[in-house]
Amino acid sequence: MEIGPSTTLHTGFEEAVRRTRAALAEQGFGVLTEIDMRATLEAKLGEKMEDYLILGACNPPLAHRAVGVDRRIGLLLPCNVVVRRDRDSDTAVLVEAMNPEVMVQVTEEKALEPVAEEATAKLRAALESLNSAEN
């Protein structure tokens, strides 16, 4: 199983974050949490790393359906989307999304399959729109 779909953008980091937020919003996702890994690791450990931002994305109707099937599903929510500078390229920013089908595998709850499929389709559409915006 794929851990999650991804795409590569050739733009600045802040622009990639802005475009990712907009693409998620177009698919009904809001960003509930934001973790700046670069800043956190530097502040807490004195370690340097490339720009690395974790966005906790949530589509409320899908989250409601998932929680309705299994209340424990909150342990796997929100859907994380990572925007990170490629360590091997000065011009590339990677955008990676969690594969919601992991929820089905972890819980073995078949009733979550339609929710995971819809969430996967929406996250893939968001990533694909990032690609089409670059062309």
Secondary structure, 3 states (H helix, E strand, C coil): CCCCCEEEECCCHHHHHHHHHHHHHHCCCEEEEEEEHHHHHHHHHCCCCCCEEEEEEECHHHHHHHHHHCHHHHHHCCEEEEEEECCCCCCCEEEEECCCHHHHHHHCCHHHHHHHHHHHHHHHHHHHHHHHHHC
